[in-house]
Amino acid sequence: MEGLRRLKRSKTLFGVATTVTGQNFEEVLSDEYVRTFIDRGAMYLWYYVFRPVGRDPSPRFCVSRERMIELRRRLLGLRRRTRSSSSTPIGMPREKRFAQPPRG
């Protein structure tokens, strides 16, 4: 968090990118998490959804289809609640369809 303090003090524009997993879902979508970074000067928050790829994918970290829908609802709520108190945009890349977790 020292780095964030230095960025804020030097008035450097910065943001925070977070990978959402099935295991950190509640924490990274909480008002407290968002408020922490806004208070430290982040000008935007960006969420990426974990996608298992590579030789040794970890499907246990996948976000289920139901949670993806909940993720979008929560992001809309976070945007509404933080819009009145800050100018920090909150978002995630647009996806045309929901990915299925790997079977196996």
NORPE-V965046 format. One line per field, one symbol per residue. ss: DSSP state (@ for helix, = for strand, . for the rest). phi: phi as a letter, one per 20 degrees, with the letter a starting at -180 (. if undefined). psi: psi as a letter, one per 30 degrees, with the letter a starting at -180 (. if undefined). A space follows every 10 residues. Layout:
ss: ???
phi: ???
psi: ???
//
This chain:
ss: .@@@@@@@@. ....====== ....@@@@.. @@@@@@@@@. ...======. ........@@ @...@@@@@@ @@@@@@@@@@ @@@.....== ==........ ....
phi: .ffffffffe lefbccdcee cfedgfffde gffffgfffe ofebccddeg cfbnfcfdff efefgfffff gfffffffff fegfdbdffc abgfcfbeee ffep
psi: feeeeeeeeg hkkllkkkkk lffgeeefgl eeeeeeeefg gkflkkkkkk jklaeiliff flkleeeeee eeeeeeeeee efefflgjkk alkkkflkkk kkk.
//
